Amino acid sequence: MFNLCEKGEALYSSYFVYKDFKKEFLELFKYKSKKNKPTIKLPKINKEKFYINALEKLESFLKSFNVISKGFLEEDIADFKDDVKHLQESKEIYIKALMLCELVRFFEIKINLRFKEVLE
């Protein structure tokens, strides 16, 4: 079982793995406001390869974050794993990419809140 300091260190390093993922992944998307409906413009590269790379980074982040799952963020991580499963089942690249953006944004809030709790 982690003590608070070890949890804080694990969360700190996981948080930065996440931030790197977010920066690399989300910056490739351009949101445009059109009648309150955001549209995504995928990068001009092989979309299948792009998605696979993004999912691998997301899974890598999830693995590093599991280090602190012992009663610390178990519920959030379980939900996140379910969402990743749904992404893998989906066949439409556009939908996958949009879902991944939404997941990352949602999870960012959770991580930021927990990160602040540990540091305080």
Secondary structure, DSSP 8 states (H G I E B T S, - for coil): ---HHHHHHHHHHHHHHHHHHHHHHHTT-EEEEETTEEEEE--SS-HHHHHHHHHHHHHHHHHHHGGG-SSSSHHHHHHHHHHHHHHHH---HHHHHHHHHHHHHHHHHHHHHHHHHHH-
